[in-house]
């Protein structure tokens, strides 16, 4: 029998008691699952383990503070636990068996060097045919913890054992392209989102506000002209309000087109800056099955692919010009016979850019016309500002013509069915960089296709990819332990 002194039954109290023990079980389950991933030992780098630890410690702190959680906040805790549990899928999918594991270590080292040592990257497949960057996870979770005033943010951060100062991102690639390491040059574009976000957050609002009045006036004039041609079925007294309402909506659309367009164009610029012609080649190949002149209003605000390729080709301009290159005491002609097939193929992007169907699509609607008028007026300054945010080590743009001898040597290794992992011979050798390996692979691939269009069979292409994957693995080992091995021999 219930106690005489027991409080009367309450629906809210009854549901609260159920939710509290549910949350404890849920939180502890997430904590244990994350701990299993932490000690699984089948990841190519430690970054998935870092994310697992972040999730484990966050779940532990939430459970530990359940007794002091206000009843009206329990559902928010439930949502937070569910959201961090979803992040475990990124850890799970980054296991060795799911990734091009032999290039992951060298790639992550490259990404951290180009973006800053505090950045860590999980690389995992996704079934959607796209490349993407997700995160940053520490900041996402911190912004959800801070409003929970019964949990001191300092307590949560101290529980992370140093992870609170790191930045963890997830870089995704199409699952069916797992071995297609040449297409993974698109990763340069994806890490560009880190710098594009910085530029947008710091500069876009001020830039837009300085132009908004003029943009609004031009949009209003066009709407008024359209209304004069086709009067709406409203009282003329309300026509002014109709114009203002339509103009406000279209100005907002134009702003979003400009913002999203600049984001993608900055990412393209970062990709070209870091990886050179390999990034342009990967973009051309990735975009081949997609509409090339689609208006941003019809494709989630993305710029037309022709527009993007035109700007990327302009950034590669020096690499698309014949020139005499001074290499030490020797002069050599660029592109030369080894690089020339790839060079000719890339030059065809200029022919692609001569067609202005993309600009016609942009000019057909005042929202895209105004957005891209602004982008074109400001683009050179915007690109320069975004590139300045790169670490000092990445200040110099990748130029193929400056590395002509290195690329030729790596291509010859591929022609001999040898991984293009080094320049020279032991012990007077050095590991090939990731960017040189990828560019050499593209030079080799296009040369083979130009010689024989039937070369692109599954067997030939997979053989090339496996040679490149092995090259990145061996080059990483060489760059990490090469000096120690040389010292042992001495």
N, C-alpha and C positions, 0 to 999 in steps of 0.2 A: 504493500500500500504506500502511496506517496506520503512524504513527511508533512505533518501539519503546518510546519514553518516554510515549506517549499513555496517559491514564488508561483503565481498563477502561470499556466501554460501560455506561451507567446509564440506565434508563428515566426516572428523575426528571430527570436532567441533560438528556436528549434533549428531553423535553417542555418543560422550562424554557427551553431555547434557542429553541424554536418560539414559546413564549408571549411572550418578550421582544421578538422582532422583530415579532410580531403587535401587541403593545401599542404599539410605536413607530409602526407604520403607522396603527393605529387612532387614536391620539392626534393625530398630525399631520393625519390626514384631518378629524377633528373641528375642529381648530384652523383649518384652511383653510376648511372649510365655514362656521364661525362668522365668519371674516373676510369671506367673501362677503356674508353677511347684514349685517355691520357697515357695509359700503360700498354696500349695495344702493340706498339712497336713496329707497325707496318706502314709508316708514313715516310715519304721521301725527305721531308725536312721537319723541323720542330714547330713550324707555325700552326699546323692543325692541333698540336698538343697545347699550344698557347691559348687557342680559342676554347678548347675543351676545359682548360683550367679556369679561364675567365667565366665560363658558364657554370662550372662546378662551384666556384667560390661565391658567385652571385646567388645561386640557388641556396647555398648554405646560409648566407647572411639573411636572405628573405625568410627562411625557415626559422632561424635563430631568433628573429624579431617578431615572429607570429604572435606570441603572447601579448605584445604591446601594440599590435596592429589594431587601429580603430575598426569597429564593425563595418562602417560604411566604406572602408578602404580595402576590404578583403577581396572584392571582385577585381579591383585594380591589380592586386598582387597576383591573382589568378591569371589575368591577362599577361602580366609580365613574365610569369613562369612559363606560360604557353609559348610566348614569343621567343624566349631564350632557348627553349627546348627545340624550336624549329631550326635554330642556328646549328644544331648538332648535325643536321643533314649535310652541311658544308664540310664538316669534319669527316663524316662517314664516307662521302664521295671522293675525298682526296687521298684515299688509300693508294698504295703503290699499284695495285691491280687495275685501278680505274684511270690512271694518268700516264702521260708519256714520261715515266718516272726518271729516265736517264737524263732528261734535260731540265728537270725541275730545280735541282740545286743550283745549276749555273744560271738559270733564268731568274730565280729568286735573288741570287747575288747581284745580278744585273739590275733588277728592278729596285732593290734597296739602294744600290749605288746611284741610280738615276733619280730617285725620289727622296732619299734621306734615310739614314741608318735606323731611325725609330720606326720605319714602316716595315711591316711584315705582310707576306702574301700567301694565302692558301690558293692553290691552283687545282681546280676540279672540273669535271665534265658536267654538262647539262644536256638534256634531250632537246631543248629548244635550239634551233639552228641559229645561234648568235653568240657573239662574244659580249661579256658584260663585266662590270666592276661593282661589287656590293660592299658596303661598309661605310664608315669605319665603325667596327663593332664596339670597341671600348667607349667611344663617344656616344654611340646610340644607347648603350646600356646606362652610361652615366646620366644622360638626360632623363632617363626614366626613373633612376634611383633618386636623383636630387629632390623631386617634389615630395618624396615620402619622408616627411619631417620626423617620423619616429625612428628612422634609420639614419644616423650621421653619415654623410658622404665619406668623411675621413675614415670611418670604420670599414665601409665597403672597400675603399681604395687600399687601405692597409692590408686587407685580407687577400689582395691580389698578388702580393709579394713581388712588386715591381712591374707587373703587367699594366698597371694604370697609366704608366708613362709611354706605353707602346701604342702603335696604331696598327690594327689588324684589318686587312681587306681580303675579300674573296674574288679571285679572278677566274671567270668561267669561260669555257670554250665548248663548241659543239661536240657532243660525244662521238659522233660518227667521224670526226676529224682528229681523233686522239693521236694518231701517228703522223698527221699531216703537219709536221713542224714548220714547213715553209709558210703555211697559212697563219701560223701562230705569231708571225710578225705583226699581226693585228693587236697583239698585246701592248705594243707601243701606244696605239690609240687609246686603249683602255686605261692605262695608268695616266694618260693625259687628263682623265676626269678629275684627278686629284688637283691638278693645277688649274683646270678650267673652273672648278668650283671656287677656288680661291679668287680667281679673277672676277667671276660673276658676283660673289659675295661682297667683294671690296669695291667694285667699279660700276657694275651694271646699272644700279638704281640711279646713281648720279648722272651717268651718261644718258639714260632714258629721260630723266626729268628735264635735262637741258634741251631735249629735242621734242618733248611730248606736245607742247603747245602748237608748234608748227605742224607736227604730224596730225594732230587733231583737227586743225583748221583745214588741211588739205583733204582729210577724210570727210569732213562736214560738207565741203564744197562739192565733192563728188556725189555724196548722198543727195544734196539739194538738186543737183543737175538731174539725177536719176528720178527724183520725185517730180520734177517739172515735166520730164518725159512721160512718166507713168505715175500720176497722182494716186496716193493710197486712198482707200475707201473710208476716210475720216474727215471730220470737220476741218477746214483750213486753219481754224484757230489752234488745233492740236498738232498741226504739221510740224511746227517748230519743236515740240516736245518729242515727236517721233524721230526727227533728225538727231536731236541730242542723245536720245536713248540708243539709236542705232550706231551713232558715232562712238559713244562710250564703249559699246560692245566690241566694235571693230578696232578701236584703239587698244583695248585689252588683248584682243587676238593678235594684233601686230606686235605688241610687247612680248607675248609668249613666243611668237615665231622668231623674233630677234634673239631672245634669251636662249631658247633651245638651239637655234641655228648656230649661235656663237659658241655654245658649249661644244657641239660636235666639231666645228671648224677648228677650235683651239686644240681639241684632242687630236685631230688629223695633223695639225702643225707639230705637236709634241712627238707624235709617232714618226713623222718624217725627220725631225731634228735628231732623234735618237737612233733610228734604224735606216735612214736614207732610202734608196730605191727599193729595198726589200719591203718597206712599209707601203710604198706606192703599188708595187706588184701585188702584194697581198690584198690591198683594197680593191684593185681592178678585178682580181679573181673572185673575191668575195661578192662583189656587186654585180658580176656578170648575169646571174639569174634574176636580178631585181630590176624594176622600172628605173630608168636612168634620169627621167625628166619629170618625175612626179612632184606636184606642188606639195609643200610642207603641210598644207591644210588637209591633205588626203593621206598622209603617212606619218602621223604622230609627231608632226613638227620637224622631222628630219630634213636637212637641206637636200636638194636633188643630188644624186650621185655624180652627175656630169659636172655640176658646180664644184663639188668636193674634189673630184679628180683634177679639175682644172687648177685649183689652188695648190694641190699637192704637187702637181707637175711643175708649177712655177717655183715652188720651194726647192725642187730637185734640178732647177735650171742649169746650174754649173755642171752637174753630172750628165746633162743631155746635150752638152756642147763639145764639139771636137776641140782639142787643145793639146799643147805641148806641156808635159809635166816634168818638172825638175825633181829627180829622185837622187838625192845626194849629189854626186858629180856627174850623173848621167841624165840626159834628156830622153824622154820617151813619148811616143804619140799615144794619146788617149782618144778612143777607147781601146784600140789594139784588137787583134784578131780573136782573142779569147773572150773579151767582154762585148765585142761588137754585136753579136746576135741579140743579146739582152738589151743593149743600148738601143738598137734599132726598134725592138719591140716596145720599149718604154717611150721612144720618141713618137710612137703612134698615139700616145695619149694626147699629144698636141693636136693631132688631126681630130681626135674625139672632142677636144675642147673648142675647136673652130665652129662646131655646130652649136647654135645658141638656143636650141629648143628649151633648155632649162630656164634661160632668162626670159623667154617668152611666157613660160608657165608662171614664173614669179611675177611678171609684169601684168598678168591677166587679172589679178585681184589686188585691190589697193592695200589690203592687209599685208600680203607678202611683198608687194612693191615697196611699201614704206619701210618694212623691216629690213629688206636687203639693200635699200638705198642707204640706210644708216650703217649697215654692216660694211658695205663697200667703201663708204666715206672714212670709216674708222679702222678698217681691218689691219693695215700695216702697223699702226700704233698699238692696237690690241694684241696682235701676234707678238710684237717685240716685248710688251709688258709681261705677257704670259710666259714667254721663254726665259725672261730674267728671273723668274721664280724657281727655275731649276737649280740644283746644287752646282757649285763651282766646277766640279768634275765633269759636268755635262754641258758646260757653256759652249763648247765648240760643236757645230753641226756636223753630223756624219757626212762625209764626202767620199763617194766611190772613187773619183779620179785621183784622190790623194793616196789611195790604198791599192792602186792598180797592180803592183807587184805582189802584194800579199794575196789579193783575190785570185790572181793568175796561179799562184802556187797552190792555193787551196783547191781550185778547180782541177788542176792537174792531179791532185790526190784523188779526187772523186772519179776522174777518168781512169784511174788505176784501181778502182774499187777499194780505195783506202779512206778511212774517216779523215775529214779535213780538220784535224784537231790541233795542229801545230805548224809553226814556221821554223824552218831549219832542221837540223838533225842533232840528236843528243850527243854531248851535253850543251852544244851551242844552239839551243832552240828556245822558243817561247810559245806559250799556249795561245791558240787563236781565240780572239774575243767572240762572244756570242753574235754580235752584230756582223762581224766579218764572216763567220760561218754561215749565217742566214743569207747574206748577200751572195756569197760564193755559190751556195746551193741554188739560188734563183738564176744566177748566170749559167750554171751547168744545165739546169732544167730547161730553160728557154732555148739554149743552144741545141739541145737534143731534139726538142720539138720542132725547131726550125729546120734541122737536118732531116728529120723523119717524123711527120705528124702522127704516125702510128706508134711512136715510142711510148706514148702515155698509156701504157698497159698497167694493170694493177701490180704485176710483178716488178716492172721497172721502177714504178713510182714508189712502191714499198721499199725496194732495195735502196733507193736514194734516201728516203726518209730514215731508214735504219742506220745508214752511214752517218747521217747528220746527227741523229740521236746519240749514237756512239761517240761522235766527235765532241758533242757538248759534255757528255759524261767524263771523257778522258781529259778534256781541256779543264774542266772544273778540278779534277784531281791534281792535274799538273799545276794549275794556278795556286792551289792550296798547299801542296806538299812538294812542289818541284825543287825549291831551294834546299829543303831538308834532304831530299834524295841526293842532290848534287854534293852537299856537304858530307853525306855518308860515304860517297864514292871517293872523295878526297881524303 
